[in-house]
């Protein structure tokens, strides 16, 4: 099954975190096709007391995997933990993070339940998801709205500052 994973980092060595997460996904999940990397403004929760967060680096990975969506999510959370991400009830919403791996889509499946919502409920409004997705899957269609990635991108919030890098140094397969 082809899964689409959003990758973001705005704390520590952002590039290294993206590269390490990519390598771990390849080792533990399957072949990875990584989009170009974009630098973006952080999204801040309306009640966040810390508007001075560093910018994010964001990318999208297309991963070919043989596990179900729940198992894939568990692997992504484990990869986040191994790279220093902590999730606890005391964390501020949308706080800085060493790495953020979001399961954006899982084939054309629509899944709601057990802590898993696929496709990601806000992906269709975020340019930092849609722009890199359009780079690697320009004809992708949202399984709920039926709209293609480029039409969604035309209406998305604008948070991208620039194209940071065309590719990372991690070994990824361009054959997907």
NORGI-V862054 format. One line per field, one symbol per residue. ss: DSSP state (A for helix, B for strand, O for the rest). psi: psi as a letter, one per 30 degrees, with the letter a starting at -180 (. if undefined). A space follows every 10 residues. Layout:
ss = ???
psi = ???
This chain:
ss = OBBBBBBBBO OOOAAAAAAA AAAAAAAAOO OBBBOOBBBB OOOOOOOOOO OOOOOBBBBB BBBBOOOOAA AAAAAAAAAA AAOOOOOOOO OOOOOOOOOB BBBBBBOOOO BBBOOBBBOO OOAAABAAAA AAAAAAOOOO BOOOOOOBAA AAAAAOBOOB BBBBBOOOOO OOOOOO
psi = kkkkkkklkg kajeeeeeee eeeeeeefea kkjkllkkkl kkkkkfgkfi fhklllkklk kkkjlgllee eeeeeeeeee efggkkjlff kkkhllkekk jkjeljbgkj kjlhgkjklk fgefgjffee eeefefifgk kkfefgklee eeefglkjfk eljekellgl jlkgf.
